Amino acid sequence: MSKGKVVVGLSGGVDSSVAAYLLKEQGYEVIGMYMQNWHDTTGTLEGDCPWNDDQMIAELVAKKLDIPFVFIDLSDTYRERVVNYMFSEYEQGRTPNPDVLCNSEIKFDAFLKAALNQGADFVATGHYCQKGTILIDGKETYQLIAGADTNKDQSYFLCQLTQEQLSKALFPIGHLQKPEVRKIAAEQELPTAEKKDSQGLCFVGKIDLPVFLQQKLAAKSGITVEIAPSFYERLPERKTLEEMARPYFYHLNNGKKVGTHTGAHFFTIGQRKGINVGGKALPLFVISIDIENNILYVGQGHDHPGLNRKGLFIKADEIHAVRPDLTLSIGEERSLKVRIRYRQPLQDATLHRTAEGLYIIFDLPQRGVTAGQFAAWYSNNELIGSGVISE
């Protein structure tokens, strides 16, 4: 007897292929569905157009597993909800995370709806994360739990999912290590067994970001200013929540001009490549972006004080609860684990909820806190909430 009908998002990669195989073995009625989300090659690095071959490989996987195969084109939705959002954020000097949006807006929204239209009970992906189910006041509540493979854990990318989305989600490989997934694929002679993992922008591939962004954002010459570490010695100690969460702001007279650039909106905090200023004892890193005046502020060395911050702030309407029952009340504070980027080790921090939003104050200063990115907080190995870093 079937456990139910599940649509697997076959990407043409090994993870989703093994996910489909495992679900079939477990007794589900499995359908493979391939999403076409991108057609344009502007800014895509030569020889890296994954959508050219992935559909064919996904079809071969479905044939090997003897499951139905469905093609769906979601490119208009992807452009509207993910790519246009990217352009808008970069234009404002913020750095978005399209992979997080891709999951909440495409895979577990547009794709989920398409799957339900196929009569599916669930959708499944090859993410390295796990789903738990517990009872809260007699009601089923779903948990988003880190993948067993700590090197591949992808729970961060799913940090904007809702309880409704999780109720329909299955993550068949979340309990496995990556080498185990490769081994299963090889044993089953799946076409993806030896295929390298995809990299770059979700569904687009590796890109030259400035070229990609110049589809919508014009290049414009501006100046690059270096800030010396001694600048921070003159600043008063930051003590309040607001002070610790605030980024440093600079003026031209705080440093010295060292070069030019073609648009501050093409850069992100912590970036090293593309600054095009030589002759320095240590590498230069971007420490601040002034979009209004088109000025790029940089500092020498990986440990430059301008790269580090003790805290961050998330506006009230940007706070997202994966577990609504664990949401902080106004005036409450709680010690949790937090990460501000994929694969960052979890950091000890205290969350402070105010009427205005959420302050996250870390035990240790964090490098490269970046507006537009997502902070995600965990209780043990369960991701319970997230939000967009405001500045």
N, C-alpha and C positions, 0 to 999 in steps of 0.2 A: 504494500500500500504506500502511495506517495506521501511524503512529508509535506507536500505543497509545491507550488510552481514558483521557481525563482529565476529571474533574469540576471545573468552575469554580464557585467561590462567587460567584454573581451577587448583588450587594448592592443593585442598583438605582442604582449610581453609574457614572460614566464610566470609571473605572480598570478595574473588573472586566469591564465591557462590551468594552473594547478588548482586554483580556487574552483573552477568549473568541474574539474575531474573529481575533487574531493566531495563536492555537493552531490554529484551523480552517484558516487559510491555510497553516500549516506542515505540515498533513497529519495532525493528531491527530483522533481521533473524540471530539468534545466534547459533554458534557452540562452544562447549566446547572442549578445547584441553589441554591435560595433557603432561607436559614435564618431561621426565626422564633424569636427568642430572648427576646422580651419582650412582654408584653401590658399591664402595669400603666401607668397614667398618673400615679401619685402623684409629685409633685415635678417632673414634666415641665413645662417652660415652655409656656404656651399657644401653640398653632399650630406646635409643633415635635414632632410624633409621627411620626418617620420611617417606622415600620413600617406606617403606614396606607397609604402610597402605594408604598413601595419594591417590594413583591411584584408589584404590577401592572406597574410599570416594568420589573422584571426579566423578567417574562413577555413583555413587548413586545420586549425585546432578544433573547430566545431565539427568538421568532417571526421577527424581522428577520434573524437569523443562520441560521435554519432548523436549529436544534438542539433536542433534547429538553429539556423543562423539568421539574424535580422540586422539590416543596416538602417541607421537613422541619421539624418543630417540636422545637427543642432547649431550650425555655424552662425546663423543669425542671432540666436539667443546668446551664444558665447561672445560674439562681438558686442552685443548690447550690454550684457551684464558683467563681463570680465574685462575685455579689451578696452572698451570705452571708459570703464572705471579706472583702468590703469593710466590711460592718457590724462584723465581728469586729476588723478592724484599726483602724478609727476609734474603736471603743470603748476600745481600748488606747492611744489617743493617737498612733497611727501613721497614715501616709498611704499607702494602697496605690496601685498602678497597675493598674487593671482591664484596660486595653488589652493589657498584657503577658500577663496571665492569660488573657484572652480568646483570644489567639493560641495559647498553649501548651495550654490546657485545652479550648477549644471548636473553633476552626478547624482546628487540626492534631492534634486528638485525637478528640473526639466526631464532628465533621464528617468528618474523615479516615476514621474507621471506617464511617460511613454511606456515604461514597464508595466505599470498598473493597467494601462490600456490593452496590454497583451494578456491580461488576466492573471498577472503575477501576484503572489502573496508577499514576496520579498525581492529586494535587489541585493546583489553581492558584488564586491570588488576585491581586488588583490591587495588591499591595504594591510600593513603590518600593525594591526591593533585588534583589540578584543572587545566583545560586547557582553555585559553582564545584565542580569535581571534580578531585581529585588522587590519586595513588597513594602510600600510605605503607606501606612494607614489603609491597608487592604487593597491598594492599587499598584499595578505593575509599574515599576520605574526602571528605566534603562540606564546602564552605566557604560561610559566610554573608557576602556581600560587600555593602558599601554601595551604594545606588542611584546611578546616574550623575547624577541630578538632586540636587545637594547641598542644595537648598532643600526637597526632598520626601523625602529619604532616610528610610526607615522601618525600617531594620535594627534599631534600638533596640527597637522593639516586638516583635521576634522573638527577643530575646536569651535566651529560655528554651527555645528549640527544641533537640531532640536530633538526633543523627546519623540515627536511624531516621526521625524526622519529616522531616528535610531530604531523605532519600533519596527520599521520595514527593512532594516539593514542587516546583512550577514557579512562576517569577515572570516572566511574559512581558513585562512593561513595565519591568522594572528597568533596562534599558539606555537608556530614553527619557527625555526631558525632558517635564515636564507639558504645555507648549504643543504638543509633538508628539503627545501622547496626545489632546488636544482636537482637533487637526487631523485625525487618523485617524477619530475619532468623527464629526466633521462630514462628512468625505468619504464615509463609509459610511452617513451619515444615520441614525445610531443615536439612539434616543429620549433618551439620556443626554448627548448632545453639549454641551448648554448647562446641564446641571444643576449646581448649586453643590455643592462638596464638603461632606460631612457633618461636623458638629462635635459635641463633647460626649462623653458616656459611650458607650462601645462598645455598639451595638445599642439604646441607650435614648434617646440624643439629649441636647440641652441640658437641664440640670436645675438646680433650686434645691437645692443640696446639703443644707443643713440640713433643709429640708422632706422631701427624699428619705430622709435618714438617720433622721428622726423616726418612720419606720415601725417602727424597732426600738430606736432610742436616744432615751431621754427627755431633754427639755430640763430643765436645772437651773441656777439662778442662781449665778453665781460672780463673783469680783472680777478686775479687770484692773489689772496693776501695771506701771508704766513703769520701765525700767532705764536709767540715764544712762550715756553713754560713759565717764565718769570711773570707773565701777565696775571696768572692765577694767585700768585703770592700776595698780590695787593687786594684781593677780594675778601670780603668778610666771610666768616664761616657760615655755612648754610645749616639752619637748625629746624625750621618749621617744615611741615609736610609739603607746603607749596614751594618752599625754597629748594628742598631736596629733589623735588620732581621736575623742576624747571630746567630747561636746557640753557646753556650759556648763549648770550647774545653779544655780538661784536660790532664795532664800528671801524671804519677805515683807519682811524688814528690809533687803534689798538695794536696794529701790526705793520708789516711792510709789504709792499707789492712785490711779488716774485714771478708773475707771469700772467697769461691770459687764458681764456677758455671760450668755448663756443655755445655756452648756455648752462647756467647753474642748475636748471631743471633736469639735466641729463645725469646728475650725480646723486650719490646717496652717502649718508653718514658712514664713516669707516672705510670708504672706497680708497683704494691705492692706485689702481691702474687708470690711465687716461688723464692724469693731472698734467703731464708733460712739462714738468719743471725739473731740471737736473742740477747737478753740482752741490747737492746737500749731503751732509755727513750721514744722515739717516733717511729712510724713505718717508715721503710725505703722505699723509692721510687726510681725507676730508673730515673736518670737525664741525662745520656749520654751512648752511646754504641760505643765502639771502636772496629770495626770489624777486622781491620788489625792486631791489637795486642791482640784481644780477651779479652778485659777488660770491665768490667761492672762498671760504676760509679753510686753511689747511694748517697742519702741525706736523713736526718731525717726530717720527718714532712711534712704534706700536703702543708704547706706554704714555703717550702724550696726555696730559691731564684733561684736555678738551674732549677726549674720546670717552671719558668715564663719567657716569652719573650714579647717584645713590638711589634714585627713584624715578617713577614715571606716574602719569595721570591718565585716567580713562574717563571720558565724559559719561554722565549717567545714562544717556540714551544709546551709548556704545557698549554698555555692559551686556554680555550675553551669558545666560545661565544654561549650561548643558544639564545640570541638576538643579532645577528650580527650588527644590526643598532645601538646598544647601546655600542659597543666596544670602549674602550678608545684609543685615538690616542697617538702616542709617544709624550711625554712632557706634557700630560694632567694628571690632578689629579681630583679625585671625591670622595665625601663623600657618603658612602653606608653602608648597614648592612652586616655583614659577620658572617658565622659560620664555624668552622673547624672540627666539628663532629656532628653526628646525635643527635638530641634533645638538643643540646646546644642552649641556648637563643641567639638570634641575637645580635651581638656586633657592636658598632659604630666603624667605621674605615675609614681611608682615603686611597684610591688606587692611586698609582703613577706609571704611565706607562713610561718605559724607552726603549731604543733600545734593552737592554738585556732581559727585561721581565717586571714583575709586582711586585712592592713592596706593601705590605699591612701593614699599620701601625695602630695599634689599639689605641683607646683612653685610654684603660686600659690594663695592661699586661695580657697576656693569658697563662693559665696553660696547659702544655702538648702539645705544638706545635710539630708535629711529621712528619718527612720526609716520603713521600709516601702517606700520607693522602690527602684528597681533601679539599680545601677551596672553599666555594661557596658564592657568593655575590648577594645581593637582593636590589631591588629598591622597597620600601614599602614591599608588600608581594609577589612580583614577583621575581623568581630566574632568573637572567639575564646572569650569567657566572660562571665559575669555573676553577680550575687548581690544579695541583699536587704540593704540598709543596716540594721544592727541597732539603732542608736539615734542 
